[in-house]
């Protein structure tokens, strides 16, 4: 990650709560999507913004991640899900 023009490593103390911003079609069932990705983990979902056209909806998905590999793998799984348009 580049911070202030320098390559910096993100330093987190694990385990910690991490928030993913997941964007999908507005009619998608976010609870089902998240459950498919995180399996039996606890998570919280809050609604974010809707696109101007109303086609897309963003959601904030928060859950406990155990280490850097876990955090990155979950990001990858969300990104690969067929009903997810974008993950931040």
N, CA, C and O atoms as a CHARMM CRD file, in Angstrom:
* protein
*
  352
    1    1 UNK  N      0.84400  -1.15600   0.00000 PROA 1      0.00000
    2    1 UNK  CA     0.00000   0.00000   0.00000 PROA 1      0.00000
    3    1 UNK  C      0.90200   1.23400   0.00000 PROA 1      0.00000
    4    1 UNK  O      1.92600   1.26200   0.68200 PROA 1      0.00000
    5    2 UNK  N      0.52200   2.23400  -0.75500 PROA 2      0.00000
    6    2 UNK  CA     1.31700   3.46700  -0.82400 PROA 2      0.00000
    7    2 UNK  C      0.63000   4.52700   0.02700 PROA 2      0.00000
    8    2 UNK  O     -0.53100   4.86900  -0.19700 PROA 2      0.00000
    9    3 UNK  N      1.37000   5.03900   1.00800 PROA 3      0.00000
   10    3 UNK  CA     0.87000   6.08100   1.90200 PROA 3      0.00000
   11    3 UNK  C      1.86400   7.22700   1.85800 PROA 3      0.00000
   12    3 UNK  O      3.05500   7.03000   2.09900 PROA 3      0.00000
   13    4 UNK  N      1.37700   8.43100   1.54900 PROA 4      0.00000
   14    4 UNK  CA     2.23000   9.62000   1.44100 PROA 4      0.00000
   15    4 UNK  C      3.41300   9.38300   0.50200 PROA 4      0.00000
   16    4 UNK  O      4.53000   9.81500   0.78300 PROA 4      0.00000
   17    5 UNK  N      3.16000   8.69200  -0.61500 PROA 5      0.00000
   18    5 UNK  CA     4.19300   8.47000  -1.61000 PROA 5      0.00000
   19    5 UNK  C      5.20200   7.40100  -1.25100 PROA 5      0.00000
   20    5 UNK  O      6.16100   7.19200  -1.99400 PROA 5      0.00000
   21    6 UNK  N      5.01600   6.71300  -0.12600 PROA 6      0.00000
   22    6 UNK  CA     5.95200   5.66300   0.29300 PROA 6      0.00000
   23    6 UNK  C      5.22200   4.33500   0.39700 PROA 6      0.00000
   24    6 UNK  O      4.05300   4.27700   0.77700 PROA 6      0.00000
   25    7 UNK  N      5.93000   3.27600   0.05500 PROA 7      0.00000
   26    7 UNK  CA     5.38000   1.93300   0.20200 PROA 7      0.00000
   27    7 UNK  C      5.32500   1.60500   1.68700 PROA 7      0.00000
   28    7 UNK  O      6.35800   1.56100   2.35500 PROA 7      0.00000
   29    8 UNK  N      4.12400   1.37600   2.20300 PROA 8      0.00000
   30    8 UNK  CA     3.94100   1.08700   3.62600 PROA 8      0.00000
   31    8 UNK  C      3.19900  -0.23500   3.78500 PROA 8      0.00000
   32    8 UNK  O      2.31900  -0.56000   2.98800 PROA 8      0.00000
   33    9 UNK  N      3.55100  -0.98000   4.79600 PROA 9      0.00000
   34    9 UNK  CA     2.86200  -2.21400   5.14400 PROA 9      0.00000
   35    9 UNK  C      1.78000  -1.89600   6.16600 PROA 9      0.00000
   36    9 UNK  O      2.04000  -1.21400   7.15800 PROA 9      0.00000
   37   10 UNK  N      0.57400  -2.38600   5.92700 PROA 10     0.00000
   38   10 UNK  CA    -0.52200  -2.19700   6.85500 PROA 10     0.00000
   39   10 UNK  C     -0.23700  -3.02600   8.11000 PROA 10     0.00000
   40   10 UNK  O     -0.04300  -4.23900   8.02700 PROA 10     0.00000
   41   11 UNK  N     -0.21500  -2.37300   9.26000 PROA 11     0.00000
   42   11 UNK  CA     0.06100  -3.07600  10.50700 PROA 11     0.00000
   43   11 UNK  C     -1.19900  -3.11500  11.35000 PROA 11     0.00000
   44   11 UNK  O     -1.69900  -2.08000  11.79100 PROA 11     0.00000
   45   12 UNK  N     -1.70200  -4.30600  11.56800 PROA 12     0.00000
   46   12 UNK  CA    -2.90500  -4.51300  12.36500 PROA 12     0.00000
   47   12 UNK  C     -2.61000  -5.49100  13.47800 PROA 12     0.00000
   48   12 UNK  O     -1.74400  -6.35600  13.34700 PROA 12     0.00000
   49   13 UNK  N     -3.33200  -5.35200  14.57000 PROA 13     0.00000
   50   13 UNK  CA    -3.25200  -6.33200  15.64700 PROA 13     0.00000
   51   13 UNK  C     -4.41000  -7.29100  15.47300 PROA 13     0.00000
   52   13 UNK  O     -5.57400  -6.89700  15.54600 PROA 13     0.00000
   53   14 UNK  N     -4.08600  -8.54500  15.24400 PROA 14     0.00000
   54   14 UNK  CA    -5.11200  -9.56100  15.02800 PROA 14     0.00000
   55   14 UNK  C     -5.34900 -10.34800  16.30800 PROA 14     0.00000
   56   14 UNK  O     -4.44900 -10.45800  17.14000 PROA 14     0.00000
   57   15 UNK  N     -6.52700 -10.88500  16.47500 PROA 15     0.00000
   58   15 UNK  CA    -7.70500 -10.71900  15.62900 PROA 15     0.00000
   59   15 UNK  C     -8.28700  -9.32400  15.78300 PROA 15     0.00000
   60   15 UNK  O     -8.11900  -8.67200  16.81300 PROA 15     0.00000
   61   16 UNK  N     -8.97400  -8.88100  14.74000 PROA 16     0.00000
   62   16 UNK  CA    -9.61800  -7.56500  14.76800 PROA 16     0.00000
   63   16 UNK  C    -10.84900  -7.57400  13.86700 PROA 16     0.00000
   64   16 UNK  O    -10.98000  -8.42700  12.98900 PROA 16     0.00000
   65   17 UNK  N    -11.73600  -6.63000  14.08800 PROA 17     0.00000
   66   17 UNK  CA   -12.88800  -6.48000  13.21000 PROA 17     0.00000
   67   17 UNK  C    -12.43900  -5.76200  11.94800 PROA 17     0.00000
   68   17 UNK  O    -11.65700  -4.81300  12.00500 PROA 17     0.00000
   69   18 UNK  N    -12.93800  -6.22000  10.81300 PROA 18     0.00000
   70   18 UNK  CA   -12.59000  -5.62500   9.52900 PROA 18     0.00000
   71   18 UNK  C    -13.86400  -5.39300   8.74400 PROA 18     0.00000
   72   18 UNK  O    -14.78100  -6.21500   8.77000 PROA 18     0.00000
   73   19 UNK  N    -13.91800  -4.27300   8.04800 PROA 19     0.00000
   74   19 UNK  CA   -15.10100  -3.94100   7.26400 PROA 19     0.00000
   75   19 UNK  C    -14.79200  -4.00400   5.77700 PROA 19     0.00000
   76   19 UNK  O    -13.83300  -3.40200   5.29500 PROA 19     0.00000
   77   20 UNK  N    -15.62500  -4.74300   5.06400 PROA 20     0.00000
   78   20 UNK  CA   -15.56300  -4.80800   3.61300 PROA 20     0.00000
   79   20 UNK  C    -16.75800  -4.03300   3.07400 PROA 20     0.00000
   80   20 UNK  O    -17.86600  -4.15400   3.59700 PROA 20     0.00000
   81   21 UNK  N    -16.53900  -3.23900   2.03500 PROA 21     0.00000
   82   21 UNK  CA   -17.64800  -2.57700   1.35500 PROA 21     0.00000
   83   21 UNK  C    -17.92800  -3.41700   0.10900 PROA 21     0.00000
   84   21 UNK  O    -17.10800  -3.50600  -0.80500 PROA 21     0.00000
   85   22 UNK  N    -19.10400  -4.02300   0.10400 PROA 22     0.00000
   86   22 UNK  CA   -19.48800  -4.95100  -0.96000 PROA 22     0.00000
   87   22 UNK  C    -20.58600  -4.30000  -1.79200 PROA 22     0.00000
   88   22 UNK  O    -21.60400  -3.86800  -1.25100 PROA 22     0.00000
   89   23 UNK  N    -20.38100  -4.22800  -3.10800 PROA 23     0.00000
   90   23 UNK  CA   -21.37200  -3.64300  -4.00700 PROA 23     0.00000
   91   23 UNK  C    -21.91700  -4.73200  -4.92100 PROA 23     0.00000
   92   23 UNK  O    -21.16700  -5.49500  -5.52900 PROA 23     0.00000
   93   24 UNK  N    -23.25200  -4.78300  -5.00200 PROA 24     0.00000
   94   24 UNK  CA   -23.90200  -5.78400  -5.83600 PROA 24     0.00000
   95   24 UNK  C    -25.18300  -5.20600  -6.41400 PROA 24     0.00000
   96   24 UNK  O    -25.56900  -4.08200  -6.09100 PROA 24     0.00000
   97   25 UNK  N    -25.83600  -5.97600  -7.26600 PROA 25     0.00000
   98   25 UNK  CA   -27.10900  -5.53000  -7.81600 PROA 25     0.00000
   99   25 UNK  C    -28.07900  -5.29300  -6.66900 PROA 25     0.00000
  100   25 UNK  O    -28.07500  -6.02900  -5.68200 PROA 25     0.00000
  101   26 UNK  N    -28.90200  -4.27400  -6.80100 PROA 26     0.00000
  102   26 UNK  CA   -29.79100  -3.86700  -5.71400 PROA 26     0.00000
  103   26 UNK  C    -30.72200  -4.98600  -5.27400 PROA 26     0.00000
  104   26 UNK  O    -31.07500  -5.05900  -4.09700 PROA 26     0.00000
  105   27 UNK  N    -31.12700  -5.85400  -6.18400 PROA 27     0.00000
  106   27 UNK  CA   -32.06000  -6.91400  -5.81200 PROA 27     0.00000
  107   27 UNK  C    -31.37100  -8.15900  -5.24500 PROA 27     0.00000
  108   27 UNK  O    -32.04800  -9.11300  -4.86200 PROA 27     0.00000
  109   28 UNK  N    -30.04100  -8.16300  -5.18800 PROA 28     0.00000
  110   28 UNK  CA   -29.30200  -9.31300  -4.65600 PROA 28     0.00000
  111   28 UNK  C    -29.57700  -9.48600  -3.16400 PROA 28     0.00000
  112   28 UNK  O    -29.78100  -8.51000  -2.44300 PROA 28     0.00000
  113   29 UNK  N    -29.58000 -10.71500  -2.72100 PROA 29     0.00000
  114   29 UNK  CA   -29.79300 -11.03700  -1.30900 PROA 29     0.00000
  115   29 UNK  C    -28.44100 -11.02000  -0.59700 PROA 29     0.00000
  116   29 UNK  O    -27.72100 -12.01800  -0.60600 PROA 29     0.00000
  117   30 UNK  N    -28.09800  -9.89600   0.01400 PROA 30     0.00000
  118   30 UNK  CA   -26.77400  -9.72800   0.61600 PROA 30     0.00000
  119   30 UNK  C    -26.50900 -10.73800   1.72400 PROA 30     0.00000
  120   30 UNK  O    -25.38200 -11.21700   1.85300 PROA 30     0.00000
  121   31 UNK  N    -27.49500 -11.06900   2.51100 PROA 31     0.00000
  122   31 UNK  CA   -27.29200 -12.04200   3.60400 PROA 31     0.00000
  123   31 UNK  C    -26.86400 -13.39900   3.03800 PROA 31     0.00000
  124   31 UNK  O    -25.99600 -14.06500   3.60200 PROA 31     0.00000
  125   32 UNK  N    -27.46700 -13.79700   1.93900 PROA 32     0.00000
  126   32 UNK  CA   -27.10300 -15.08000   1.31500 PROA 32     0.00000
  127   32 UNK  C    -25.70200 -15.00600   0.73800 PROA 32     0.00000
  128   32 UNK  O    -24.91700 -15.94100   0.89800 PROA 32     0.00000
  129   33 UNK  N    -25.37700 -13.91100   0.06900 PROA 33     0.00000
  130   33 UNK  CA   -24.04100 -13.73300  -0.50800 PROA 33     0.00000
  131   33 UNK  C    -22.97900 -13.81500   0.57900 PROA 33     0.00000
  132   33 UNK  O    -22.00000 -14.54700   0.43500 PROA 33     0.00000
  133   34 UNK  N    -23.16400 -13.07300   1.66200 PROA 34     0.00000
  134   34 UNK  CA   -22.16000 -13.04700   2.73100 PROA 34     0.00000
  135   34 UNK  C    -22.04300 -14.43300   3.37400 PROA 34     0.00000
  136   34 UNK  O    -20.93200 -14.88900   3.64200 PROA 34     0.00000
  137   35 UNK  N    -23.14800 -15.09600   3.62100 PROA 35     0.00000
  138   35 UNK  CA   -23.10800 -16.43100   4.22200 PROA 35     0.00000
  139   35 UNK  C    -22.36500 -17.40900   3.33100 PROA 35     0.00000
  140   35 UNK  O    -21.62100 -18.25300   3.83100 PROA 35     0.00000
  141   36 UNK  N    -22.55000 -17.31300   2.02500 PROA 36     0.00000
  142   36 UNK  CA   -21.82900 -18.19000   1.09900 PROA 36     0.00000
  143   36 UNK  C    -20.32400 -17.96400   1.17900 PROA 36     0.00000
  144   36 UNK  O    -19.54600 -18.90600   1.02500 PROA 36     0.00000
  145   37 UNK  N    -19.91400 -16.73600   1.41700 PROA 37     0.00000
  146   37 UNK  CA   -18.48000 -16.41500   1.47700 PROA 37     0.00000
  147   37 UNK  C    -17.88500 -16.76100   2.83700 PROA 37     0.00000
  148   37 UNK  O    -16.83100 -17.39300   2.90600 PROA 37     0.00000
  149   38 UNK  N    -18.54200 -16.35700   3.91400 PROA 38     0.00000
  150   38 UNK  CA   -17.92200 -16.48400   5.24300 PROA 38     0.00000
  151   38 UNK  C    -18.32200 -17.75900   5.97600 PROA 38     0.00000
  152   38 UNK  O    -17.79200 -18.04700   7.04800 PROA 38     0.00000
  153   39 UNK  N    -19.24200 -18.51500   5.41500 PROA 39     0.00000
  154   39 UNK  CA   -19.72700 -19.78200   5.98500 PROA 39     0.00000
  155   39 UNK  C    -20.35100 -19.55500   7.35700 PROA 39     0.00000
  156   39 UNK  O    -21.36500 -18.86500   7.45800 PROA 39     0.00000
  157   40 UNK  N    -19.77600 -20.11400   8.40600 PROA 40     0.00000
  158   40 UNK  CA   -20.38500 -20.10800   9.74600 PROA 40     0.00000
  159   40 UNK  C    -19.90700 -18.97100  10.64300 PROA 40     0.00000
  160   40 UNK  O    -20.13800 -19.01300  11.85100 PROA 40     0.00000
  161   41 UNK  N    -19.26100 -17.97800  10.09500 PROA 41     0.00000
  162   41 UNK  CA   -18.77500 -16.86500  10.90900 PROA 41     0.00000
  163   41 UNK  C    -19.89800 -15.88000  11.21500 PROA 41     0.00000
  164   41 UNK  O    -20.86400 -15.75300  10.46100 PROA 41     0.00000
  165   42 UNK  N    -19.74600 -15.19200  12.33100 PROA 42     0.00000
  166   42 UNK  CA   -20.66200 -14.10300  12.65000 PROA 42     0.00000
  167   42 UNK  C    -20.26300 -12.87800  11.83200 PROA 42     0.00000
  168   42 UNK  O    -19.08000 -12.63800  11.59300 PROA 42     0.00000
  169   43 UNK  N    -21.25400 -12.11400  11.41100 PROA 43     0.00000
  170   43 UNK  CA   -20.99300 -10.89100  10.65500 PROA 43     0.00000
  171   43 UNK  C    -22.14600  -9.92400  10.85900 PROA 43     0.00000
  172   43 UNK  O    -23.24900 -10.31500  11.24100 PROA 43     0.00000
  173   44 UNK  N    -21.86900  -8.65900  10.59800 PROA 44     0.00000
  174   44 UNK  CA   -22.88700  -7.61300  10.61400 PROA 44     0.00000
  175   44 UNK  C    -22.93000  -6.97800   9.23100 PROA 44     0.00000
  176   44 UNK  O    -21.89400  -6.77700   8.59500 PROA 44     0.00000
  177   45 UNK  N    -24.13000  -6.66700   8.77500 PROA 45     0.00000
  178   45 UNK  CA   -24.30800  -6.00700   7.48500 PROA 45     0.00000
  179   45 UNK  C    -25.13800  -4.75500   7.69500 PROA 45     0.00000
  180   45 UNK  O    -26.19900  -4.79200   8.31700 PROA 45     0.00000
  181   46 UNK  N    -24.63800  -3.64400   7.16400 PROA 46     0.00000
  182   46 UNK  CA   -25.42200  -2.41100   7.14300 PROA 46     0.00000
  183   46 UNK  C    -25.48600  -1.91900   5.70900 PROA 46     0.00000
  184   46 UNK  O    -24.53800  -2.07300   4.93800 PROA 46     0.00000
  185   47 UNK  N    -26.60800  -1.32900   5.36900 PROA 47     0.00000
  186   47 UNK  CA   -26.82000  -0.81800   4.01800 PROA 47     0.00000
  187   47 UNK  C    -26.01400   0.46000   3.82900 PROA 47     0.00000
  188   47 UNK  O    -25.95400   1.31600   4.71100 PROA 47     0.00000
  189   48 UNK  N    -25.39800   0.56500   2.66100 PROA 48     0.00000
  190   48 UNK  CA   -24.67000   1.77200   2.29900 PROA 48     0.00000
  191   48 UNK  C    -25.46900   2.57200   1.28600 PROA 48     0.00000
  192   48 UNK  O    -26.68200   2.72900   1.42500 PROA 48     0.00000
  193   49 UNK  N    -24.79500   3.06900   0.27900 PROA 49     0.00000
  194   49 UNK  CA   -25.42600   3.91200  -0.74400 PROA 49     0.00000
  195   49 UNK  C    -25.97000   3.10100  -1.89700 PROA 49     0.00000
  196   49 UNK  O    -25.50100   1.99800  -2.17900 PROA 49     0.00000
  197   50 UNK  N    -26.95500   3.65600  -2.55300 PROA 50     0.00000
  198   50 UNK  CA   -27.51100   3.07400  -3.77200 PROA 50     0.00000
  199   50 UNK  C    -27.01800   3.92700  -4.93900 PROA 50     0.00000
  200   50 UNK  O    -26.86300   5.14000  -4.80300 PROA 50     0.00000
  201   51 UNK  N    -26.77300   3.29600  -6.07800 PROA 51     0.00000
  202   51 UNK  CA   -26.32500   4.04900  -7.25600 PROA 51     0.00000
  203   51 UNK  C    -27.42400   4.99700  -7.73400 PROA 51     0.00000
  204   51 UNK  O    -28.59700   4.82300  -7.40400 PROA 51     0.00000
  205   52 UNK  N    -27.03000   5.99100  -8.50700 PROA 52     0.00000
  206   52 UNK  CA   -27.99700   6.98100  -9.01100 PROA 52     0.00000
  207   52 UNK  C    -29.13400   6.31900  -9.78400 PROA 52     0.00000
  208   52 UNK  O    -30.28300   6.75200  -9.70200 PROA 52     0.00000
  209   53 UNK  N    -28.81100   5.27900 -10.52800 PROA 53     0.00000
  210   53 UNK  CA   -29.83200   4.59700 -11.32500 PROA 53     0.00000
  211   53 UNK  C    -30.63100   3.59000 -10.50300 PROA 53     0.00000
  212   53 UNK  O    -31.65900   3.09100 -10.96100 PROA 53     0.00000
  213   54 UNK  N    -30.16600   3.29200  -9.29900 PROA 54     0.00000
  214   54 UNK  CA   -30.84500   2.31500  -8.45100 PROA 54     0.00000
  215   54 UNK  C    -30.49900   0.87800  -8.77400 PROA 54     0.00000
  216   54 UNK  O    -31.06400  -0.04500  -8.18600 PROA 54     0.00000
  217   55 UNK  N    -29.57900   0.67800  -9.69900 PROA 55     0.00000
  218   55 UNK  CA   -29.21300  -0.67500 -10.11000 PROA 55     0.00000
  219   55 UNK  C    -28.32000  -1.36300  -9.07800 PROA 55     0.00000
  220   55 UNK  O    -28.43300  -2.57200  -8.87700 PROA 55     0.00000
  221   56 UNK  N    -27.43500  -0.61200  -8.42300 PROA 56     0.00000
  222   56 UNK  CA   -26.47600  -1.18800  -7.47800 PROA 56     0.00000
  223   56 UNK  C    -26.69900  -0.65900  -6.06300 PROA 56     0.00000
  224   56 UNK  O    -27.14400   0.47100  -5.86300 PROA 56     0.00000
  225   57 UNK  N    -26.38100  -1.49900  -5.10100 PROA 57     0.00000
  226   57 UNK  CA   -26.48800  -1.16600  -3.68100 PROA 57     0.00000
  227   57 UNK  C    -25.16800  -1.54900  -3.01600 PROA 57     0.00000
  228   57 UNK  O    -24.61700  -2.61400  -3.29600 PROA 57     0.00000
  229   58 UNK  N    -24.66200  -0.69200  -2.14200 PROA 58     0.00000
  230   58 UNK  CA   -23.46300  -1.05300  -1.38700 PROA 58     0.00000
  231   58 UNK  C    -23.86800  -1.46400   0.02600 PROA 58     0.00000
  232   58 UNK  O    -24.87700  -1.00900   0.56600 PROA 58     0.00000
  233   59 UNK  N    -23.05400  -2.33200   0.60200 PROA 59     0.00000
  234   59 UNK  CA   -23.27300  -2.81600   1.96200 PROA 59     0.00000
  235   59 UNK  C    -21.93800  -2.81800   2.68800 PROA 59     0.00000
  236   59 UNK  O    -20.89700  -3.08300   2.08500 PROA 59     0.00000
  237   60 UNK  N    -21.96800  -2.52500   3.97500 PROA 60     0.00000
  238   60 UNK  CA   -20.78800  -2.62400   4.81600 PROA 60     0.00000
  239   60 UNK  C    -20.89100  -3.93500   5.57700 PROA 60     0.00000
  240   60 UNK  O    -21.82000  -4.14300   6.35700 PROA 60     0.00000
  241   61 UNK  N    -19.92400  -4.82000   5.34100 PROA 61     0.00000
  242   61 UNK  CA   -19.91400  -6.13400   5.97400 PROA 61     0.00000
  243   61 UNK  C    -18.74500  -6.15800   6.95900 PROA 61     0.00000
  244   61 UNK  O    -17.58700  -6.03000   6.56100 PROA 61     0.00000
  245   62 UNK  N    -19.05600  -6.32000   8.23700 PROA 62     0.00000
  246   62 UNK  CA   -18.03800  -6.30400   9.28600 PROA 62     0.00000
  247   62 UNK  C    -17.96400  -7.67200   9.94200 PROA 62     0.00000
  248   62 UNK  O    -18.98500  -8.27900  10.26600 PROA 62     0.00000
  249   63 UNK  N    -16.73200  -8.14800  10.13300 PROA 63     0.00000
  250   63 UNK  CA   -16.53000  -9.44300  10.79500 PROA 63     0.00000
  251   63 UNK  C    -15.14200  -9.51100  11.41100 PROA 63     0.00000
  252   63 UNK  O    -14.27000  -8.69700  11.10900 PROA 63     0.00000
  253   64 UNK  N    -14.95700 -10.48400  12.27000 PROA 64     0.00000
  254   64 UNK  CA   -13.66500 -10.71500  12.90000 PROA 64     0.00000
  255   64 UNK  C    -12.75600 -11.45100  11.92800 PROA 64     0.00000
  256   64 UNK  O    -13.12600 -12.49700  11.39400 PROA 64     0.00000
  257   65 UNK  N    -11.56700 -10.90600  11.69800 PROA 65     0.00000
  258   65 UNK  CA   -10.55300 -11.60000  10.89700 PROA 65     0.00000
  259   65 UNK  C     -9.41200 -11.98300  11.83000 PROA 65     0.00000
  260   65 UNK  O     -9.08400 -11.25500  12.76700 PROA 65     0.00000
  261   66 UNK  N     -8.81500 -13.13500  11.55700 PROA 66     0.00000
  262   66 UNK  CA    -7.83700 -13.70600  12.48800 PROA 66     0.00000
  263   66 UNK  C     -6.39200 -13.37100  12.16400 PROA 66     0.00000
  264   66 UNK  O     -5.54200 -13.35800  13.05400 PROA 66     0.00000
  265   67 UNK  N     -6.10700 -13.10100  10.89900 PROA 67     0.00000
  266   67 UNK  CA    -4.74800 -12.74000  10.50000 PROA 67     0.00000
  267   67 UNK  C     -4.80200 -12.12300   9.10700 PROA 67     0.00000
  268   67 UNK  O     -5.87200 -12.04100   8.50300 PROA 67     0.00000
  269   68 UNK  N     -3.66700 -11.69700   8.60400 PROA 68     0.00000
  270   68 UNK  CA    -3.61300 -11.01700   7.31400 PROA 68     0.00000
  271   68 UNK  C     -4.07400 -11.92700   6.18400 PROA 68     0.00000
  272   68 UNK  O     -4.81000 -11.48900   5.29900 PROA 68     0.00000
  273   69 UNK  N     -3.65200 -13.18300   6.20400 PROA 69     0.00000
  274   69 UNK  CA    -4.06500 -14.12200   5.15900 PROA 69     0.00000
  275   69 UNK  C     -5.57800 -14.30800   5.15600 PROA 69     0.00000
  276   69 UNK  O     -6.19400 -14.37100   4.09200 PROA 69     0.00000
  277   70 UNK  N     -6.17300 -14.39400   6.32500 PROA 70     0.00000
  278   70 UNK  CA    -7.61600 -14.53900   6.46900 PROA 70     0.00000
  279   70 UNK  C     -8.32400 -13.32400   5.87100 PROA 70     0.00000
  280   70 UNK  O     -9.28100 -13.47700   5.11100 PROA 70     0.00000
  281   71 UNK  N     -7.86500 -12.13100   6.20500 PROA 71     0.00000
  282   71 UNK  CA    -8.46400 -10.88100   5.71200 PROA 71     0.00000
  283   71 UNK  C     -8.39300 -10.81100   4.19700 PROA 71     0.00000
  284   71 UNK  O     -9.38200 -10.47000   3.54800 PROA 71     0.00000
  285   72 UNK  N     -7.24900 -11.12500   3.62900 PROA 72     0.00000
  286   72 UNK  CA    -7.05400 -11.05500   2.18300 PROA 72     0.00000
  287   72 UNK  C     -7.86700 -12.14700   1.47300 PROA 72     0.00000
  288   72 UNK  O     -8.42800 -11.90200   0.40500 PROA 72     0.00000
  289   73 UNK  N     -7.93200 -13.32700   2.05000 PROA 73     0.00000
  290   73 UNK  CA    -8.69200 -14.41800   1.44400 PROA 73     0.00000
  291   73 UNK  C    -10.18700 -14.09300   1.39100 PROA 73     0.00000
  292   73 UNK  O    -10.84400 -14.36600   0.38600 PROA 73     0.00000
  293   74 UNK  N    -10.71800 -13.51800   2.45500 PROA 74     0.00000
  294   74 UNK  CA   -12.12500 -13.12200   2.44700 PROA 74     0.00000
  295   74 UNK  C    -12.38500 -12.06600   1.37800 PROA 74     0.00000
  296   74 UNK  O    -13.39700 -12.12800   0.68000 PROA 74     0.00000
  297   75 UNK  N    -11.48600 -11.10400   1.24600 PROA 75     0.00000
  298   75 UNK  CA   -11.60000 -10.09500   0.19000 PROA 75     0.00000
  299   75 UNK  C    -11.66800 -10.77400  -1.17600 PROA 75     0.00000
  300   75 UNK  O    -12.51300 -10.44100  -2.00600 PROA 75     0.00000
  301   76 UNK  N    -10.77500 -11.72200  -1.39500 PROA 76     0.00000
  302   76 UNK  CA   -10.72600 -12.44700  -2.66000 PROA 76     0.00000
  303   76 UNK  C    -12.01200 -13.22500  -2.91500 PROA 76     0.00000
  304   76 UNK  O    -12.51300 -13.25000  -4.03900 PROA 76     0.00000
  305   77 UNK  N    -12.54100 -13.85500  -1.87800 PROA 77     0.00000
  306   77 UNK  CA   -13.77500 -14.62500  -2.02500 PROA 77     0.00000
  307   77 UNK  C    -14.95800 -13.72300  -2.36100 PROA 77     0.00000
  308   77 UNK  O    -15.78300 -14.07000  -3.20600 PROA 77     0.00000
  309   78 UNK  N    -15.04700 -12.56600  -1.70200 PROA 78     0.00000
  310   78 UNK  CA   -16.10600 -11.61900  -2.05300 PROA 78     0.00000
  311   78 UNK  C    -15.95300 -11.17300  -3.50600 PROA 78     0.00000
  312   78 UNK  O    -16.93100 -11.13500  -4.25400 PROA 78     0.00000
  313   79 UNK  N    -14.74900 -10.84200  -3.89500 PROA 79     0.00000
  314   79 UNK  CA   -14.47200 -10.34600  -5.24100 PROA 79     0.00000
  315   79 UNK  C    -14.84800 -11.37200  -6.31100 PROA 79     0.00000
  316   79 UNK  O    -15.28900 -10.99900  -7.39800 PROA 79     0.00000
  317   80 UNK  N    -14.67700 -12.64900  -6.01400 PROA 80     0.00000
  318   80 UNK  CA   -14.95700 -13.71300  -6.97600 PROA 80     0.00000
  319   80 UNK  C    -16.42400 -14.13600  -6.99700 PROA 80     0.00000
  320   80 UNK  O    -16.83700 -14.86100  -7.90300 PROA 80     0.00000
  321   81 UNK  N    -17.20800 -13.70600  -6.03200 PROA 81     0.00000
  322   81 UNK  CA   -18.60600 -14.13500  -5.97200 PROA 81     0.00000
  323   81 UNK  C    -19.35800 -13.61600  -7.19600 PROA 81     0.00000
  324   81 UNK  O    -19.18900 -12.46300  -7.59200 PROA 81     0.00000
  325   82 UNK  N    -20.17400 -14.45800  -7.78100 PROA 82     0.00000
  326   82 UNK  CA   -20.85500 -14.12600  -9.03500 PROA 82     0.00000
  327   82 UNK  C    -21.82300 -12.95200  -8.93100 PROA 82     0.00000
  328   82 UNK  O    -22.10700 -12.30400  -9.93800 PROA 82     0.00000
  329   83 UNK  N    -22.33900 -12.66300  -7.72800 PROA 83     0.00000
  330   83 UNK  CA   -23.30900 -11.58300  -7.57700 PROA 83     0.00000
  331   83 UNK  C    -22.69800 -10.30200  -7.02800 PROA 83     0.00000
  332   83 UNK  O    -23.42100  -9.34400  -6.75400 PROA 83     0.00000
  333   84 UNK  N    -21.38300 -10.26900  -6.86300 PROA 84     0.00000
  334   84 UNK  CA   -20.71000  -9.08500  -6.33700 PROA 84     0.00000
  335   84 UNK  C    -20.04500  -8.32800  -7.48300 PROA 84     0.00000
  336   84 UNK  O    -19.26600  -8.90100  -8.24400 PROA 84     0.00000
  337   85 UNK  N    -20.35400  -7.04900  -7.59900 PROA 85     0.00000
  338   85 UNK  CA   -19.79700  -6.22100  -8.66200 PROA 85     0.00000
  339   85 UNK  C    -18.43000  -5.65100  -8.27500 PROA 85     0.00000
  340   85 UNK  O    -17.54800  -5.52100  -9.12400 PROA 85     0.00000
  341   86 UNK  N    -18.25300  -5.30900  -6.98300 PROA 86     0.00000
  342   86 UNK  CA   -17.01100  -4.68300  -6.53200 PROA 86     0.00000
  343   86 UNK  C    -16.87600  -4.84600  -5.02800 PROA 86     0.00000
  344   86 UNK  O    -17.87200  -4.92000  -4.30800 PROA 86     0.00000
  345   87 UNK  N    -15.63300  -4.90200  -4.56000 PROA 87     0.00000
  346   87 UNK  CA   -15.33900  -4.96100  -3.12500 PROA 87     0.00000
  347   87 UNK  C    -14.24800  -3.94800  -2.82500 PROA 87     0.00000
  348   87 UNK  O    -13.26800  -3.83800  -3.56200 PROA 87     0.00000
  349   88 UNK  N    -14.42700  -3.21400  -1.74200 PROA 88     0.00000
  350   88 UNK  CA   -13.39900  -2.26100  -1.28200 PROA 88     0.00000
  351   88 UNK  C    -13.04300  -2.61600   0.14200 PROA 88     0.00000
  352   88 UNK  O    -12.19900  -1.95800   0.75000 PROA 88     0.00000
